[in-house]
Amino acid sequence: MFNDIWIARKNALNLAQTLMVATMVIAVGPQYAVITADDHDSSLTVIQEYDPFT
């Protein structure tokens, strides 16, 4: 979990490029988390998506 949105975005981009999977930054209360697209659930609030193939 991250308190700063910029740190979460940097980690999501790095993870997407390293693993070559789509990642997302989601809001969890006042904090942010990074998940892969496989873990996405429709109840999550997606802030940003990173797709290494585009």
SVG drawing of the C-alpha trace seen along z (x, -y; Angstrom):
<svg xmlns="http://www.w3.org/2000/svg" viewBox="-18 -12 30 25">
<polyline fill="none" stroke="black" stroke-width="0.4" points="0.0,0.0 1.2,-3.5 0.3,-6.8 1.6,-8.8 -0.1,-8.4 3.1,-9.3 5.0,-6.4 2.2,-4.0 2.2,-5.1 6.0,-4.7 5.8,-1.2 2.9,-0.2 4.7,-1.3 7.9,0.4 6.0,3.6 4.2,3.6 7.4,3.1 9.3,5.7 6.7,8.5 5.1,7.5 1.6,7.7 -1.1,5.0 -1.1,3.4 -3.5,1.0 -3.3,-1.5 -6.4,-1.3 -7.7,-3.3 -8.2,-1.5 -9.6,-4.0 -7.0,-6.9 -4.2,-4.7 -3.2,-3.3 -2.3,0.3 -0.9,1.8 -2.4,5.0 -2.2,6.9 -5.1,7.0 -5.8,10.7 -6.7,9.6 -9.1,6.9 -12.5,6.9 -15.4,4.7 -15.8,3.4 -12.3,1.8 -11.8,-1.9 -9.1,-2.0 -7.1,-5.2 -4.6,-4.4 -3.9,-1.4 -0.5,-0.5 -0.4,1.8 3.2,2.6 2.0,3.7 0.6,0.3"/>
</svg>
